[in-house]
Amino acid sequence: MNILALDTCTECCSAALLYQGTLFERVEMTTRGHSDLILGMMDDLFNQAGISLSEVDALAFGRGPGSFTGVRVGVGVAQGIAFARSLPVLPISSLQALAQDAADNTDAEYIAVAIDARMGEIYCASYRSIDGVVNLLDEERVCPPEKFLPLSNERWLGAGTGWGTYEEVLSNNFSDQLHAIQVECYPQARTVISLAKIDSDAGKLLSAEQAMPVYLRNNVAKKKAEQ
């Protein structure tokens, strides 16, 4: 299956194309302009592969949580392309993609993911790598870093920007169960593709109208007013 993937949920903006077994990708760190950047990236990928969108079989995307603007951009672009080309979609959790990237680059079995959610909170979840694929152990949630605790007595890898912003609090939470921290770890389109292939094989292809964002925090204005 030929899969086009994008992820704009964090400051790591990326696009990837899996075409006949060959992976093409573009990655750029940025704090703004995701919408213009991601479209240019996808054009570059098609040029590199020497194909057009008509040869893509499915579209995978990071569905959040993450930056509100970034998540909206990614879902909007994915929906627009999918509707225009009648392509099935494969929404992938940005937390899962981050955990998978960490698992791919280390020998960690248990991974505690934390993305800085601003306003004194983190997006977080716990994963276990089984046969090379990360599996969610609890639930994705947004909470103060003080409330993100280890689920078991195993040794944990801390991954994501939340571990940089709240390193002292999270390190204290996990104490001697924490064996390493990877702050510069982000969800990326290439990992979105690897997870999307698993979902595709499991028959989890969705229609364009089912391409929905996951924010976790639903009322930013109210929270800002309360601070």
Buried (B, 14 or more C-beta within 10 A) or exposed (E): BBBBBBBBBBBBBBBBBBBEEEBBBBBBEBEEEBBEBBBBBBEBBBEBBEBEBEBBBBBBBBBBBBBBEBBBBBBBBBBEBBBEEEBBBBBBBBBBBBBBBBBEEBEBBBBBBBBBBEEBBBBBBBBBBEEEBBEBBEEBBBBEBEEBEBEEEEBBBBBBBBBBBBBEBBEEBBEEBBBEBBBEBBBBBBBBBBBBBEBBEEEEBBEBEEBEBBBBBEEEEEBEEEE
